[in-house]
Structure formats: structure tokens, C-alpha cells
Amino acid sequence: MKKSRDNGFTALEILTILFLLGIVFYGIAPNFGTHSSKVKTQVHEANIKRIEGAAQLYRLDVGTFPTRVEDLISKPEGVLKWRGPYLDYHPANPLTPGPYQIDSSGKVK
């Protein structure tokens, strides 16, 4: 009986394929981390615009800017012309721990 070498791969061929796959993954892997941080930055910027826009609507109705983001979600005591809610929920800050804050000019800090 004659043995055929065409029945499978040699160890050298398998190692070569694994080496090439390693190079491909090495080139792709760093991109996952940078895309994740870009998405977080974009979400953060969108949250800021959303909160500041809601603060502007609040100011048009009430006459002053809200003192807290929570004032955009539920009516604060003593405010008469509140016509909200201006936000459905308090967005989470993806870049830093802790909630968003509003200053006296309606800007997110």
C-alpha cells in the first residue's frame, strides 16, 4: 500500500496559517478599543445637547433655567409654569462616574 501525503496538512502548514491569522488579529484588535471610546464620546456629546436643549425649553416655559437635571424630568416644588417633562430620564454619563449637572446658565458641566 502506498501512503498519500495529500490526506492532511503538515505541522508547518498549520503553524504558517496560525501565524498569518495572528498577524491579522494583531492589526484588527487595537481598533476595537478606539471605536468604543469614540462611541462613548459621541453619546456624551449627544446627552449634553439633549439636556441643554431641554433646559432651554424649561427656561421658555418657567422663565429661569433649572437648577438640577431632575427638574427636567419631574416638576419641582414651587414652579408654576412647568409644562414638562422635558426629559424622559436622567441620561448616564458614559465618560465619568456620576450624573450630569447643570449650571445657572443651562449648560451641562
KAHU-V599785 format. One record per backbone hydrogen bond with DSSP energy under -0.5 kcal/mol. CO is the residue of the C=O (numbers start at 1). NH is the residue of the N-H. Records with the same first field share a line. If there is no record, write none. Layout:
# KAHU-V599785
CO->NH + NH
This chain:
# KAHU-V599785
4->7
5->8
10->14
11->15
12->16
13->17
14->18
15->19
16->20
17->21
18->22
19->23
20->24
21->25
22->26
23->27
24->28
25->29
26->30
28->31 + 32
29->32 + 33
30->34
31->35
32->36
33->37
34->38
35->39
36->40
37->41
38->42
39->43
40->44
41->45
42->46
43->47
44->48
45->49
46->50
47->51
48->52
49->53
50->54
51->55
52->56
53->57
54->58
55->59
56->60
57->61
58->62 + 63
59->63
68->71
69->72
70->73 + 74
72->86 + 87
76->79
78->80
89->91
91->100
92->94
101->109
103->106
107->103
